Amino acid sequence: MPEAVTALIRTGVILVGAVLVYWLARRLGRRVVAEVSERGEESGARAHTLWLVVRRVILILVAATAILLIFVTWGFNIAPFVGVGAILAAAIGFGAQDLVKDIISGFFILVEDQFHVGDTVTISDTTGAVEDIQLRVTVLRDLEGNVHYVPNGSITVTSNFTSLYAQPVIDVGISYDSDVDHALAVMKSEFDALVDDPEWGARIRGEGEILGVNSLDDSAVVLRGRLTTVADQRWAVRREALRRIKKRFDAEGITIPFPQVTVHQAH
């Protein structure tokens, strides 16, 4: 059999083998993620995020190995490629320190389980849902649908709004001539009604807390309460609580003031 035909057959075998290895790795990875997901939502999110990165690494390794084997099959001397690769690696090491920093930071983000795909976070003054965690960048999509690419090496502080649970704070201002104790009792009543509501109660953990008078502002006495909610429901529950309190205050004749300025004219 001619050498070219033999090399061509071997090339086909290498390509088929590479595809098969990658397919088996993906299938195994999905099975592991599915099994871990059965243990809980948090564990499943972490496993899914890790698998996204590991899958890319496996693809790169399989592709690089297949290319080198094909070169050997066709009689190419790969020593020069290895030498050039070593030189390029050294050059990259000196000239792409930020890239290396991004990759190392991305690795620790995954290992330390700082956040998952799907979490809502604030990174570098940008708030959004995590769409992807790559070795170099983290991809966020904000409330308006804008996509932000944040280099992992620039991440110093991350605020995760959807980890385990949330405690939205409810601040409501009332006028100085309103009965503070009555207003606090109304807030507590609306918190209890929200917890007992079949639709909203499933999003809330425990009872609502009335923390009392938080501040005496220029035109309002600010009352503060707090609810403990399912992590990703904090915003919806807070909006509903404020809606109910506003309606109840209107019904009870409790005034929620707006900023006013009194002008004294000299005669």
C-alpha positions, 0 to 999 in steps of 0.5 A: 500500500502506498505511503500516502494512502497509509498516511491518509488512513491514519489521518482519518483514524486520528480525526475519528479518534479525536472526535470520539474522545471529545464526544465521550468526554462531553457525555461523561461531563454531562452525566457528572453534572446531572448527578451533582445537580440532583444534590441541590441547586447550588451544587448543580450550578457550580458543576455546570460552571466548572464544566463549561471551562473544563470542556473548552480545555479538553477541546483545546488539548484534543485538537492540539494532540490530533494536529501533532499526531497528524504532522508525525503521520505525514512525516513532518519534523515537529521539533522545530514546532516545539522549539518555536512553541517554547519561544512563543511561550516565553514571549507570551510569559513576558509580554502577556502577563495580564493574560496569565493573571486573567487565567489564574484569577478565572481558575480561582473564581471557579475553584472558590465558587465565588459565583455561578452562571445565572447569578446576579453580581456586581463586578467593577461597578457593573451589575448583571447576570453572569452569562459565561465564565471563561478562563480570561473573562466573565460575561455579564448581561445587565438589566437593559440587555447590554453585554459586558466583558470583564477581565478576570484579573481586574476583579477585586471585589464581587458582590453576589446578590443571588447566593443562598438568600437575600434580605431586602430592606424596606424604607418608607418615609412618613410625615412628622405629624403621622403616628409613628407607632401606628405606621409601624404596626401597619407595616408589620401587618402588610409584611404578615399579609405578604408572608401569608399570601399563597403566591408570595409566601413561597418566596419569603423565608420566615416573618418580616422584621420591623426595625423601627425608625431609621432616620429623621430626615428633613421632611420625613420620618423614615421607617425601616423593615426587612424581609428574608427572601429566596435570593433571586426574588429579592427585587420582586418581593421588595417591589410588592411590599412597597406597593402594598404599604403605599396602598395601605398607608393611603387607606389609613390616612398616613402621609408619605411626604414629598420634598418641599421647600418653603420660600420666605419673601422679604417685604 
